Amino acid sequence: MNTQDFQFFLRVADLGSISQAAKEANIAVSVASQRVQRLENQLSLKLFYRTTRKLSLTEEAKILIEQGRPLLDNFQTLTENLKLQDQKLSGSINITASATFGTQILVQVIAEFLKQHPELLINLDLNDQNVDLITKGMDLAIRIGKLQDSSFIAKPLSINKRLLCAAPEYLAKFGIPKRLEDLQQHRCIVQRHQQGISNTWNFLDHSNQNRRLDIQVNGYFITNSGEGIRQASLAG
């Protein structure tokens, strides 16, 4: 099947007129009719009921549009992606991400990516604070946490599971909390963000329909660095 004829058929169906589709494609109406006729012959289907005033779809045409349009879109995406594989990537990309995530994961990924695209220049800003993308001239930000309302385009990369941890040395000295409420009596490590100190820890009770529990903790060590929190935890 000629995909261009099928694409033109879809446009005729959307506009409800062969003449309008012909005008849009800058071809003669007779040529447009031939393209539709050629598609009908290839498929052995009648696609339109034609009168002097009206053009209506057959039931077969409706099914063809419903099931065929996504296939055409996928095929066009595939061909575009194949074309892009042959093109060399060049220019610069400014990326911002948290320091811990950047050093432990992202730097290695970028290194492998740059081996494949040596003409690219990547400027990586590692910052645990959410920098302003516009004023800092950033093209891409990788964030961890709840997505704030924004006009930016966001795409989820993966689930980030959190664990509640304490060093054996700390637990031996201060004891193991038995309930979430016990955390309020412990020496917790909290992070400082631009919006303030994150001394409210959020939990989900899986035994009770994922009911959210918010526990207010006391911070005896506060830092704006995720790596600082990790190192302080390991130090007990």
C-alpha positions, -999 to 999 in steps of 0.1 A, spaced: 0 0 0 12 35 -9 15 53 25 13 87 8 -21 77 -7 -32 65 27 -21 97 43 -40 117 16 -71 96 22 -69 105 59 -67 142 51 -98 138 27 -117 121 55 -107 148 80 -117 177 57 -148 158 43 -139 170 8 -116 158 -20 -114 193 -35 -103 209 -2 -77 182 3 -65 188 -33 -63 225 -27 -43 220 5 -19 196 -13 -17 220 -43 -28 193 -68 -56 191 -93 -89 176 -81 -86 150 -108 -52 139 -95 -67 138 -59 -95 116 -71 -71 93 -88 -51 89 -56 -82 79 -36 -93 55 -64 -58 40 -65 -60 33 -27 -95 18 -31 -82 -5 -58 -52 -16 -38 -73 -24 -8 -103 -37 -28 -125 -15 -7 -150 13 -12 -139 41 10 -164 69 2 -200 73 -8 -200 102 -33 -228 126 -42 -228 160 -59 -230 177 -25 -216 153 0 -188 129 7 -193 103 34 -172 75 48 -181 38 44 -181 16 74 -149 -1 61 -133 34 58 -142 42 94 -125 10 106 -95 17 84 -91 52 99 -95 40 135 -70 12 132 -48 24 104 -40 60 116 -20 48 147 -1 24 125 8 52 101 19 75 129 41 47 143 56 41 109 64 78 104 80 80 138 101 49 130 113 63 97 122 97 114 141 79 141 160 59 116 170 91 98 182 107 130 205 77 137 225 87 106 229 123 118 258 134 139 248 152 171 267 185 177 263 216 198 260 221 236 236 208 262 233 224 297 221 199 323 214 204 360 209 176 385 214 168 422 250 164 433 248 128 447 227 115 418 250 133 393 283 119 407 271 84 414 250 78 383 247 106 358 284 113 351 290 77 340 260 78 317 271 111 301 306 97 296 293 68 276 269 91 257 298 114 247 318 85 234 290 79 209 286 116 201 321 132 204 310 164 187 287 172 216 296 195 245 277 188 278 279 212 307 267 195 338 257 216 369 255 195 400 234 213 426 211 199 453 191 231 451 165 235 423 181 262 401 160 284 379 163 268 344 156 301 326 180 324 343 207 298 345 203 289 308 196 252 315 182 230 287 174 200 309 169 193 346 168 159 363 147 162 395 140 138 423 108 142 443 72 155 438 67 174 406 57 210 412 32 228 390 51 242 361 48 251 324 79 230 317 76 197 299 84 168 323 89 131 316 92 104 343 125 84 341 120 59 369 107 53 404 129 65 432 124 43 462 133 58 496 146 38 526 146 49 562 181 42 575 203 45 605 239 34 612 244 4 635 265 27 657 235 52 661 210 24 668 233 8 694 234 41 713 199 56 709 178 25 703 156 13 674 123 31 668 94 7 671 67 31 656 69 59 631 59 83 660 91 73 678 111 92 652 101 124 669 123 115 698 153 106 676 183 127 664 173 129 627 193 143 598 173 167 576 179 185 544 176 222 537 160 233 504 152 266 489 117 263 502 129 256 538 140 227 560 124 193 551 117 182 587 84 166 578 89 131 566 61 115 546 51 78 547 24 56 532 6 30 553 3 1 529 -19 -18 555 -44 10 555 -52 18 518 -19 37 514 -30 63 539 -4 91 541 14 97 574 33 129 580 58 128 609 74 159 622 111 151 632 138 171 650 169 178 630 202 177 649 222 179 617 210 201 588 226 204 554 217 214 519 237 185 505 223 151 497 259 136 498 264 154 532 233 136 546 246 102 533 281 107 548 266 119 582 244 88 583 273 65 577 292 83 604 265 74 630 
